[in-house]
Amino acid sequence: MAENWATSESGHDLHLELTGTGGLRAGLMDALRDAIRVGRLRSGIRLPSSRALAADLGIARNTVADAYAELTAEGWLTARQGSGTRVAARAAVSGAAAGRPPRPGAPRLTHDLRPGRPDAAGFPRADWIAATRRALHAAPAEAFGPGDPAGRIELRRALAGYLARARGVHSDPDRIVVCSGAAQALQLLAAVRPGTFAVESRGLPHHRRLLARAGIRTVPLPVDAGGADPAGLSGSAADAVLLTPAHQFPTGGALLPERRAAVIDWARAGGGLVLEDDYDGEFRYDRQPVGALQGLDPGRVAYLGSASKSLSPGLRLGWMVLPPPLVPEVLAAKGSWEPTVSMLDQLVFAELLESGGYDRQIRRMRRGYRARRDQLTAALGARLPQLEVTGIAAGLHAVLELPPGTEELVLREGERAGLGLTGLGWFRHPEATCPERDGVVVGYGTPPDHGFTGAVTALCETVARGLSGPRDPERPERPEQRKNQVAQVNQVTQT
Ligand SMILES: Cc1ncc(COP(=O)(O)O)c(C=O)c1O
């Protein structure tokens, strides 16, 4: 089983990149040779089964089995009945000996536990292929002309039904504008509503940067276990407020009912706009998903949704459900033709929604993420019982709370171990006045299934090492420092 590989050895993920033009088998063989050559796969390490690796890479099992067989014949691997396929003794040489410096660019991580990424192996390839066939057969000829900036009507109809049913969004196709994700939605809304936006004091730096580039000033609202506290909104200069009400990013609370009401009251009183980022609202584990805030007042809330967590962030598919007066303004900001989202992807996604394939996908991913969350919290509870894990009721990440002054030490250990981790400080608004809080935000969506056990073990060991190390009095643990020292390896790599 794949888990044997993950647990019997160091449990490293393979992180194979199938590049080159020689076909999948040749690409896989090159990637494996490369990993062995530079020592990422050490002598004796057991490889995942051909079935597990094929599933993770999304290729045929035979391709993996053939690649293993050829590398065995070449002497890179050994295959023995009952003990699986292993890296042959003396096959590994160092990167220096192989004369291959690490490729510049993306850091090589042994395990990637950065938040914000779904399980890439979870993309429903077969359903997408079937939906593509149906969509292409059904598409009218005009679909192949320039795209409507509002998005395909088939998709807007399907989304209106789905969002009302699954997220409690008050919606009809005329209020929906398709876009390439929450990031583009924010850019468009910033263009039509310039001014000052209140944002959560801990949030995605990428979003704050987007807003800043669009000339928006952001002011922080304190965040606690009940989400953002809107008390400061009334006295502020904010024209709009950006919130993650279903699952605060990254700390994980759901916005308290009285705060939801207060946000709507503020918007009604002064004509403010509420931007609701519902980035992972479907992934809730303890009870029914928290419904969208937009349902409370669809005339005041711009609802932003995205397929980045449920399908793939590479798809670049998202949607806005807007107060009606905003629709023509946003469409004007987009231009006369759809500039970003492929017509075909829109039609295929509409098919997936209408056929129930998307609901199945959400259920499947929810089950998988829930199991990972349970495994993570059980392991942390057993190995680091003194630490609290918060924000675990929903989503694809959890917060491991750390004693004051230790976040930097843990991140440095993570960097040494090649573990992709992001500190809580990374998300803090530069003007936030809320107290410093040490912790790491652990994304449990990204490691492949066969490497998850190893990733959790590495996390526990890394944190334990970080906590047992001496605290350096010369190095106060401040977010600005984290940014400089750890950003290259550990930052959330959304750009
Ligand atoms: C807080 C938050 N909002 C929204 C998104 C989705 O962004 P996009 O739709 O631009 O991929 C993410 C990341 O996936 C996120 O972490």
The ligand as a MOL file (V3000), in Angstrom:
LIG
                    3D

  0  0  0     0  0            999 V3000
M  V30 BEGIN CTAB
M  V30 COUNTS 16 16 0 0 0
M  V30 BEGIN ATOM
M  V30 1 C -9.2770 33.7350 1.4670 0
M  V30 2 C -9.3580 33.2620 0.0500 0
M  V30 3 N -10.2710 33.7870 -0.7380 0
M  V30 4 C -10.4030 33.3910 -2.0160 0
M  V30 5 C -9.5920 32.4200 -2.5560 0
M  V30 6 C -9.8070 32.0010 -3.9600 0
M  V30 7 O -9.1730 32.8830 -4.8140 0
M  V30 8 P -9.3160 32.7290 -6.3720 0
M  V30 9 O -10.7660 32.4660 -6.6610 0
M  V30 10 O -8.8480 34.0460 -6.9380 0
M  V30 11 O -8.4500 31.6010 -6.7920 0
M  V30 12 C -8.5910 31.8750 -1.7460 0
M  V30 13 C -7.6290 30.8800 -2.2380 0
M  V30 14 O -7.8790 29.9360 -2.8810 0
M  V30 15 C -8.4940 32.2880 -0.4080 0
M  V30 16 O -7.5660 31.7500 0.3970 0
M  V30 END ATOM
M  V30 BEGIN BOND
M  V30 1 1 1 2
M  V30 2 1 2 3
M  V30 3 2 2 15
M  V30 4 2 3 4
M  V30 5 1 4 5
M  V30 6 1 5 6
M  V30 7 2 5 12
M  V30 8 1 6 7
M  V30 9 1 7 8
M  V30 10 2 8 9
M  V30 11 1 8 10
M  V30 12 1 8 11
M  V30 13 1 12 13
M  V30 14 1 12 15
M  V30 15 2 13 14
M  V30 16 1 15 16
M  V30 END BOND
M  V30 END CTAB
M  END
